[in-house]
């Protein structure tokens, strides 16, 4: 028991050097073992927790066929439809490409269509390796396939990527 490293609770930063190394070896294995449904539920749960920390009320649609994942009411009383996407892969450039396209299984493979910005008001992206939820106003989404997040500003052109630190609090869309 004393040799086991708990993955819950504290972050890897607050651990000893040995425990951090062990944590960094164990976590990718656990994440690879999780299927996409479990990763999606984890992203939704982290998003609900973050919004609740910020004083929002969060509701889950009963139907699994809703075009959004959550309904949230801001502290000011405004209602928002939120779609949650999850990303666990870092690119070779150190950024996170969150796939926002929608894929549907078909008898001869998959049918892929671009993200519908009218289906929700806020896009919440859970970045697994950073354990952060980034919020994006759907009216600012340019691509219908993916959104890129970075930990640090790019030395070259940013190519439309967003800094994680700038997206940690929901930027509420203007209501009409």
N, C-alpha and C positions, 0 to 999 in steps of 0.2 A: 504493500500500500504506500509506503513512503517513497518508493521509486517511481510511482505513477505520476504523470503530469496531467493535471486537470486542464481540459480545454475550455471549460466554462469559467466565468468569473473575471479574472484579471486579464489585461491585455499582455501581449508578448513583451512589451517594453518594460513592464514592471517586474519581469522575471530575471533570474540570474542569467549569465552568459550561456551556461550549459543548457538551462531550460529553454532559452530562446532558440538555440540551435536545434534542440530536439523538437520543439514546437514547430519550427519551420520545416522540419522533415516530415512530421506527422500530419499536419494540416492538409498539404496537397494530396496526400493519400486518401484522407477522409473525403475531401471535396471530389476527387475523381470517383469515389465509390457512390456518391450521391447521384441519383438520377435527376433529370431535368425538372420533374414535378416537385421533388423535395427542395431543390434549389429555388424554384419559384415560390414555394410556400415560405421558405426562409426569407426571401426578399420581401414578400408581403408582410411577414411578421415584423421584420426590422423596420419597415416603413411605418407600420401602425405604431410601433413603439416610439419611433422618432417624432411622429406627429403628436402623439399623446404627451411626450415630454415638452413639446412646444405649446401645449394647451389646446390642441385641436380635439374635437370629438370625431371618432372614426367608426364607420359602419361598413359591414360586408354585405354585398348583394347575395340573396339566397340562391339565385340561379347561377349556374356555371357558364351560362351563355351570354352574359352581359358583356358589352364592348369595353367595360372598364372593370378594375379589380376592387376599388374601394370608393366609398363616398365619405368625404370629410367636410366638417364644418369648422371654419376658422374661428379664432377667438372673437372676431368682429361679427360673426353670425352668417358669413357668406358660405354657400354650399359649393363644393367642387367635386367633379368626377376625376378620379386618379387611376391611371394605368401604371402598373409596376413591372419593370424589367430588371433582370438580374444578370450580372457579369462576373465571372470568376477567372477570366483569362487576361493576362497582360500581354501586349504586343512586344515585339523585339525592340520597339522604340520607347517602351516604358509607359505607354498609354493604354487605356481601356476602351475597346470598341464594344459598345452595348448595342446588340442587335434589336431593332425595334420593329422589323418587318414581321408579318404574320404568316405562319405556315400552317396549312391544313392538310392532313393526310388524305390521299386519294387512292383509288385502287391501283393506279399505275405510278405511284410515287407521292410527291408533295406538290401542292399548289402554293406558290408564294405570292403575296401581295404586299404592297407598301403600307406603311403606317398611316392610318386615317386620323389626321389632326383634329377632326371634328368629333371623334369618338370620346374624347376626354378633355379636361381643362389643364391638368398637370400630369407630367410624366415623371414618375419617381424611379430612379435607377439605383439599385443596390449594387455597390462595388464590393464584392466579397473579400478580396485580399486586403482592402483598406478598411473594411467593416464600416462603410459610410453610405448614407443614402443621399443621393444628389437629386434635387428637384429642378425640373425644367418646365417652363411655361410652354405649352404646345404651340402657341402662336409664333414662338421663336425657332421652332424646329424646321430646318431647311431640307434635310435629307429624309426620305421615307424608309430608309433601310437601316441606318445605324447612326449613333451619336458617339462622339469620341470625348473622353475625359482624360485629363492629365493631372499629375501631382504637382508638376512645376511648369512654368511657362516655357514654351519651346524656344530654342535658340534661333530657329529658322521661322518660316511662316507658320502660323498656328493652324492653318487649314480648317478653320471652323471648330477646332476643339475647345472644350471648356475646362477651366481649372476647377478641380474638385472643391477647393476651399471657397469658391464663389457661389456654389450651388447647394450649400448645406441647409439653408433655410428656404422654405417655399416662397418663391416670388409670385404673388398672387396675380392672376390675370385680371384685367379691368373688366368689370361686369357691365353688360349693356342691357 
